[in-house]
Amino acid sequence: MSDFIPTTNAPLDISNPALIRQVAERMKALGFRKKMEVPREAVFHEVDRGGAVTDLADRVAPPISPVACLARCFVFDNLTEERAMRQQLGEEFVDLCFGLGLLERRGGMVAGAVCILPGDDHANFCDHSRTAERQEMQEFVMGPALSTRHLIGSIPKRRHGRFLDLCGGSGAAALSAAPRAESVITADYNERALNLARFAAAWNGLQEVEVRFTDRFSGVAGETFDLIACNPPFAIKPSHGAMFLSGGMNGDGFCEQIIRG
């Protein structure tokens, strides 16, 4: 069993899938997609404080378009004045985002509570990697890295029966495989990641994706699958750190137990 103790750290409200989908469609209509037309100065704005350039997360620039507001909050983790955001996106829409947990207030400014990475077919959710204090969280949810992209690329481009995304994190492989599978389960030990995976499934209109808690194979014990994809925590460390790195075990113990079943 992992040394980590799962918590209920679930930042996003998943109680109303239809509302989540409504917000997703609204953001898409505003131009929030893989290739966004956002002027650089609307996202990256260096603030001079005694001649020093501040960290990216501390840079504040007046947004010049609705999509710039969205990109600043949900892609680049930049701060935006709430008044300016409400002017650009509308009072009702901003309130919806706050209600779902997508936005949070930081020192009188507004920022994205999570990172949203729009792709060609679907969007992925993760934690902002540039927020240093969040990287120290055991439940930090990593976005689709190179290993994830390699895993997704290795999934055969054909119809599948039952598909399992084991150690799925926020469900990137499951979301990618869902259109070609009869049923899809993404399973993980990280409750925060599972929350983001459930939200992502609703956001992308993929309610057929089932999200389960599991400690390795415990959540799917006795079941059979036509295809299993797994991108386990594989960092070999003398002591464990964040859950996505080592799975709560020293060395490569977690990967060994996955292979042994």
QUIPEQUI-V898436 format. One record per backbone hydrogen bond with DSSP energy under -0.5 kcal/mol. NH is the residue of the N-H (numbers start at 1). CO is the residue of the C=O. E is the energy in kcal/mol with one decimal. If there is no record, write none. Layout:
nh=[NH NH]
co=[CO CO]
e=[E E]
//
This chain:
nh=[3 6 10 11 13 14 19 20 21 22 23 24 25 26 27 28 29 30 31 32 33 36 38 42 43 43 44 45 48 49 49 50 52 54 54 58 59 61 69 70 71 72 73 74 75 76 78 79 80 82 85 86 87 88 89 90 94 95 96 97 98 99 100 101 101 102 103 104 106 109 110 111 112 113 114 115 116 117 117 118 119 124 126 127 131 132 134 135 136 137 140 142 145 149 150 151 152 153 154 154 155 155 158 160 163 163 164 165 166 166 167 168 168 171 172 175 176 177 178 180 181 182 182 183 184 185 186 187 188 191 194 195 196 197 198 199 200 201 202 203 204 205 206 209 210 210 212 214 216 218 220 221 223 226 227 229 231 235 237 237 241 243 245 246 247 249 251 253 256 257 258 259 260 261]
co=[248 4 8 9 100 12 16 16 17 18 19 20 21 22 23 24 25 26 28 27 31 34 36 39 39 40 40 43 46 47 52 48 49 47 52 55 56 79 65 66 67 68 69 70 71 71 72 59 110 108 81 82 83 84 85 86 90 91 92 93 94 95 96 97 98 97 97 111 109 106 80 104 73 102 102 126 74 115 124 116 122 117 115 141 128 130 131 131 132 134 137 140 143 145 146 147 148 149 150 151 151 152 156 180 161 183 227 185 164 229 187 165 187 168 168 171 172 173 174 177 178 160 161 161 208 163 210 165 212 189 190 191 192 193 194 195 196 197 198 199 200 202 201 206 184 208 186 188 214 215 217 218 220 162 162 164 166 245 235 251 242 138 242 242 243 246 237 250 252 253 254 255 256 257]
e=[-1.1 -0.6 -2.1 -0.6 -2.4 -0.7 -0.6 -2.0 -2.5 -1.8 -2.2 -2.2 -2.4 -2.0 -2.4 -2.1 -2.2 -1.4 -1.5 -2.5 -1.4 -0.8 -1.2 -1.4 -0.6 -1.5 -3.0 -0.7 -0.6 -0.7 -1.9 -0.6 -1.0 -0.9 -0.5 -1.6 -1.4 -0.7 -1.7 -1.9 -2.6 -2.6 -2.1 -2.9 -1.8 -2.3 -3.2 -0.9 -2.0 -0.5 -2.2 -2.6 -1.9 -1.9 -3.0 -1.7 -2.1 -2.3 -2.1 -2.1 -2.2 -2.6 -2.0 -0.6 -0.9 -2.0 -1.1 -2.5 -2.7 -1.6 -2.7 -2.5 -0.7 -3.2 -0.7 -3.3 -2.5 -0.5 -3.1 -0.7 -1.1 -2.2 -2.0 -2.8 -1.1 -1.0 -1.3 -1.2 -0.8 -1.3 -1.4 -0.7 -0.7 -2.3 -2.4 -2.2 -2.7 -2.3 -1.3 -0.6 -0.6 -1.0 -2.0 -3.2 -0.5 -2.4 -2.5 -3.4 -0.8 -2.5 -1.1 -0.7 -2.3 -2.3 -0.7 -2.7 -1.8 -2.1 -1.9 -2.1 -1.5 -1.4 -1.1 -1.8 -0.8 -2.4 -2.7 -2.5 -1.8 -0.8 -2.1 -2.0 -2.0 -2.4 -2.5 -2.1 -2.6 -2.2 -1.9 -2.9 -2.3 -1.3 -3.5 -2.0 -2.9 -0.6 -2.4 -1.9 -0.7 -1.4 -1.5 -0.9 -2.0 -1.8 -1.6 -3.1 -1.1 -2.6 -0.9 -0.8 -0.5 -2.7 -1.5 -1.4 -1.7 -0.9 -3.9 -1.8 -2.1 -2.0 -2.0 -2.4 -2.2 -1.0]
//
